[in-house]
């Protein structure tokens, strides 16, 4: 194209569906096509994409900034507040993934990405039907990644191990990158069974597969999903007793961090296999962190409908769960599934050495077997039936978290500041309506008696495990001061 040479080092490139005028991208009236803009981009380039539908498979290899959802008049980057209702559509053809980001710290905003299938890809076959971030630290913000497929089993592809090709990250495969303020929904890791045998291949990460691998180790800070909604994704769309085991209906964390996110309505389908784990979240390989997340209404045919941890071929796996709410999740309904519906750490028959490798901090979960310090009473969501998972006034999850766990993450899923009360709240949303216990003004007098209670109201002589406790102090003036306090036990 004639404009390619004149625009190769442009600071700003404007894009419309079919291009316009000279097509060199220098102005909206001379807009480039998206393929040309991505190929011309270099370090520091800004790309403005007008609302419209862009069909194909796109690759960006430069450290550029990409702004979608533009009206077609902008000269400055738009302001984004939500990933809902976007109108810049990147649509796959069904034969390739939609977007490949290779090796550079690019930033992309305001894109609706759907219709991808990574079955036939040469790089990362079966990985990231919607988006594949292949190292370099690319970031997607305020994007909606939906209705993509990792692998279509009906194509009957074999993996390098001679088994049916697995789908890994139906919506996204993130190798050292970030996802912020995005919605990931209705993606499938493995779409269909083999035609002849009707066997379903493994699906890992229906919505996302997160990977912070560096050399032989990992750096969890390099792969982060922050302030996102992960909903209605699945490893496979149906159950079958001959299926291979699958992990992570919403997200599979090989290594990395999931923070301030709502994980809802995802599923690991397939067979009743104890290695089919993590309807919402599965921690599978190396070092995983799940921090201040609300994990609800997910299902696993195996173990851990909400949050689960891999045990087979995962001796190096370590995981930490802190300040989370796991509620109303389900898993297999037999002796193996007992105690494992919300967080897989409640059944000695299936846990093995998990307690040595998994740290459970402050959590709200129905099962009393998950953690001695867990809140096991109703978290009191504002309107769970209506999908509002903020905390209502008086929730036991308000001010019940561990502040150090959320350090460095300043806002919740709704954009409110962490921390509002005396301590961080549990879950993805910080309450701004007041503490579960009123803040105490400065008092005078000496403490003559101190009593400790669990959040379920059980008095203990002194906490034996670190966590949040209700502490009552009686003063020599007969005044009683009641506070929620995080007690660290060495």
N, C-alpha and C positions, 0 to 999 in steps of 0.2 A: 504494500500500500504506500502511496506517495507520502503520506504524513508520517510514516514511521521514522524517517531520518530526522525530521525537524522536531519530533516530540520525544525522542529517545531519552533525553535528560531533562524533560519538563518537570517543574515543581508541582504543577497541578494538571490533572487530566480529567476532563468531563466526559461522562458516559451516558448514552441513551440506548434504548433497545436495539435500534438499527443504525445508530450513528446519524450524523447530520452534516450538511454543508460539505466542507473539505474533508471531514472525518479525521482531522489531526488532533482532536481533543483539546484544543487550546481555549475554546469557549463552549458554552452550551449550544450555540448555533452551529458550531463545527464539531459536535460531539463525536467521540470515538466509539467503537464497539467495545464490549467488555474484554473480549479475547485480545484485542490490540492493546488496550490499556494495561492489562496484566503483563503482556509481553514487553511493553516499553518501560514499565516501572523500574526505578532504581532506588537506591537508599534515599529516603527522605521524600519520595513522591507522595502526593495526596491524590486520591482518586475519588471523585464524587459520582455516585451512580443514581440516576433518576429512577423513580418508581416505574415498575414495568416487569415484564417476564423475560428472563434470560435463560434460555435452554441450552444445555450442553454439559461438558466436563471442563472445569476451569483450573488452571494452575497459576499460583503466585509464588515466585522465587525471590522476590526482593523485600527489603525491609521498608515496606510502604504502609501508609494509613489509608484505609478504605472506608468510605462513608456511604451507606445505603439509605434508602427511604427519602431521597432528596426530591424536592418539588420540581427541580429543573431550573431554579433561579439562584441557587445559593452561591455565595463566594466565600462563606465561612462555614466551618463544620456545623451540622445540625446539633441540637440538644436532644439527647435520648433519655427517656424516663421509664420505658417499658419495652419488653419484647413481644407484647401483644399487638395485633393489628398492623404488622409491617406490610409494606406494599412493594418492596423490591424483592422479587421472587427469583431465586436461582433454582432451576428445576433440572433434575437429571432426566436422561432418556430411558433409564431402566437398564442400561448396559454398562454404565460406568459410575464411579463415585462422582459427586457433584463438585467438590472443592478439595484441592491438594495444596497444602502449605508446606514449603520445603526449606528447612534450614535457616530461616531468618525470623527476626523478632517483629513480624508484621502485626498490625492491629486492624481488626475489621469490626464494623458497627452496623447494626440495623439491617441485617439480611435475613430473609426467610428461605431456608434451604431444605429441599425435599426431593423425593423421587430418585435417590441414588441407590446403586447396587454395586458392591465391590467384588463381585464374584469373578470377574474377568480381568481385574487389574493386574498389571505386571509388578508394580511396587505395592507391597502390602495387600496381597490377595486376601479377600474376605475381611479386610480391616477398614472400618470407617466408611460406611456407605454414603453418609452425608458429607463428612469432613475427615480428612486425615492430616493431623499436624505431625509432621515428621522431623522432630528435633528443632532446635533453634529458638524456641520460646515464643511462638506466635500466640496472640490473644484474640479471642472472640468476645465481644461485649454486645449486649442487647440484641442477640440473634435468636431466632426460633428454628431449631433443627428438628424436623419431624418427618415421619413416613418414609424412612430410609431402611435399607436392608444391608446387612453385612455379607451374607452369602445366600444364594438360592440353591437349596439342596437338589431341586429337580434337574439342575445342570449336571449332577453326578460327578463332581470334581473330587479328586483325591489330593490330600495334603502331602507334605514331604514325608510324613510318617506312614504313608500308605493307608491311612484311615480317611473317611469322608472329611472333606475340607470344612473346618469349623468357621463360624462367623464370629468375629471379635469386634465389638463396638458397632452395633447396628447404626446408631446415629453418628457417633464420633469415635475415632481412635486418637488419643492425645498422648504423644510421646514428647514429654518436656514442653508443655504449653499451658495456657490458662483459658478458663471459661468463666465469664463473669456476667451476672444479671441476665442469663439466658434461660430459655425454655427448651427442654428436650423431651419430646413426646411422640408416642405412637411409632417408635422405631422397633425393629426386630433384628436380632443377631443372626438367626438362621431361619429362613422364611418357609422352607418346605422340605419334606422328606425325599429321599431317593425314590425315583419312580418305581423301579422294579421291587426293591426290598422293603420300601416304605420305612426305612430306618432314618431317624432324625439325627443329624450330626450335632456335635456340641455347639452350644451358643454361649458366648462369654460377653457380658455387658450388653444387654438389650439396647439401652440408651447410650452408654458411654463405657469405654475401656480406658482407664487412666494409668499411665506408665511413666515413672520418673527414673528409669534406668540410666545410669552413667557408667560405662565400662562394665565391670563385674559387680558394681554396687548400685546405689541409687541415692538421689537427693530429693526427698519428698517436697521440698520447697519449689522444685522446678516443674511440678505437675499439680495444678490446683484447680478445683472447681469451687467457685465462690458465689454465694447469693443466687443460686439457680433453683428452678423448679424442674424436677425430673419426674414425669408422670406417664403412666399407661404404656410403658415399654415392656418388651418381653424377650427372653432368650429364644424361645420358639413359640408359635401361636397356639399349639395344641399339645395335649398329653398323649404319651404312647409308652407302653411298658418296655419297648425295645430301644428307647432313646438312650443316647450317650448322656452322661451327666453334664449339667450346665450350671453356670454361676453368674449371679448378678443381674437380676431382671432389670433394675434401674441403672446400676453402675457396678462395674467390677474394678476394684482398685488393686492393680498389681503392686503399685507403690504410688504414694502421693497423698494429697489432702482434699477432703470433702468438707466444706465449711459453710455454715449459715444457709443451708439448703433444705427445701421441702421435697421429700421423696415419697410419692404417693401413687398407689394403684398399679404398681409394676408387678411382674410375675416371672418366676422360673417354673416353666411347665416341664413336661416330660415324664419320666418314670419315677417311682418311689425309691429314689436312690439317695443315700445319705450324703453323697457328694454333689447332689443338686442343691445348691445353697444360695441363700441371700436373695429373697424375692425383691427386696429394695436395694440392699448394699451387700456386696461380697468382697472381703479382703482376701486376696488369693496367693500372693507370692512373697513380697519383701516387706516393706515398711509402710504401713497404712495408718492414716489418721481420719477419724470421723468426729467432727467438732461442731457443737451447736446445731445439730440437724433435727428436724422433725420427720420421723419415718413412720408412715401410717398406711394401713389398708393395702399392704403388699402381701404376696403369697409365694411360697416355695413348695413344690411337690416333695422336696427333701426336707432340709433342716434350716431353721432361721428365716422365717418369713420376712422379718424386718431387716436385721443386720446379722451377718454370719461370717464365718472364718473357715478357710480351707484347711484341711488336715492331711489329705493324701498328697504326696509329692510336694509338700510345702513346709519342709523343716526349717527353712529360713524365714518364714512368715512371722512378722510381729505386727501387732495392731493396738491402737489406743482409741477408745471411745469415751468422749467427754462432753458433758453438758447437753446430752441428747434426750429426746423423747421418742420412744419406740412403743407404739400403741395400736391395738386393733389389727395386728398382722396375724397371718395364719401359716401353718405348715402341715406336714403329714400328721394325721390324727391317730397315732398308735403309741406304743411305749417308747419308740425312738423320738418321736416328735414332742412328747410331753416335756414341758418346761422350755422348749426351744422356739416358740412361735414368734417372739419379738426380738430377742437377742440370743444367739446361739451360745449360751454359756450356762444352761440351766439343767443339764441332764448328764450325770456322770457316765452313763452308758455310751454316750456319743462324743463327749468332750475330749477324751484322751488327755493330751498334754496342753490343751488350750490355755488353762489357767496360768501356765508358765510363760506363755507367749502373748497373751492378751491382757491389756490393762483396761479395766472399766472404772471410769471416774464417776462424777455426779451424773445420774441418769434417772429418768422416770420410765418405769416399765412394770407391767402387771405382775410378773413372776418374782416371787420373793427369793428364788434360788439364784438369780443372776448376780446380785451384788448385795452384800450385807447393808450397805449404805444407800440403796436405791429407794426412791420414792415409789411406792406401789399403789397409791391412790389416784383417782381420776385427775388428769392434768387440767381439766376444766377449760377446754377450748371454747372460744367465743361461739362458734356454730359449726361443729364438725360436719353435720349433715349437709350444710350449705357450702362446705369447702373452706370455711374460715378457721384457720388453725393458729390464730393469735391467742394469747392467754387472756382469759377473763379475769376481772378483779378478784382477788382472793385465791388465785391458783397457787397450789403448793410449789409450782415450778418457778414462781417469781422470786428473784434474789437467791436462788438455790444452787447456782453454779459455781464453778471454780474459775476465778478471774484469769490466772496465768494461762489457762488452756486457750483462751480466745485472744491473747495478746497479739497485736499486729493487725487485727481485723476489726475495723472501727465502726462498721455499720451492720445492721441486721438485714434480713431479706427484704424488708419493706423500706429500707433506707434510713431507719431510725438509728440514732447513735447507741452504741454499746459503751458504757454501762449506764442505765438510767437510775436504778436504786442503789442499795448498799452493795449488791453483788450482781454479777451477770445472771440473766435468766437462763433456764433450760430451753432448748429448742431453737428454731430458726428465727423466731420473732421476739424482740425485746418489748416488754410491756411498758407503756408510758402512762398507765392509769393508776399507778400506786403499787406499793409493796404488799405482799401477803401479810406482813406484820408491819405496823406503823413504825416509821423511823423514830428513834429515841432521842429526845433532846438531852443535852448535858444534865447530869444529875449530881446531887451532893450526897455525901454519906459514904460509909465503908461497907463493902460487900461482906456479909456474914455467912452466906450460904450460896453455893452454885450448884445448879442441877442441869443435867444434860438429858435431852430427849431426842429420839430419832424423829424423822419427819412424819412417821406414822403414830407418834405420840407415846412410844415405849421409852420408859426411863432407863438409862444406863448409868453405871457408876462413873465411868469415863470412857469416851470413844476408843474403840479398839482398832478402827480403820479410819482413814482420812475421809472426810466428807462434810456435808452441811448438816448441822444439828440445831435444834431449838435450845437455846441456853437461857435459863431463868436465874437471875441474880437477885437475892434478897438483901436489902440494905438494913443497916442498923436503925433506919428511920421507919422500918416496916414497909417501905416501898418495894415493889417487885418489878424488875426490869426484864422484859422478854424480847430476845433478839434471835435472828437467824445468823449463825456464825459458821464459817468454814474452819474446821479443826484439822490441822495437819498432824498426823501421827507418824513418828519416825520409826 
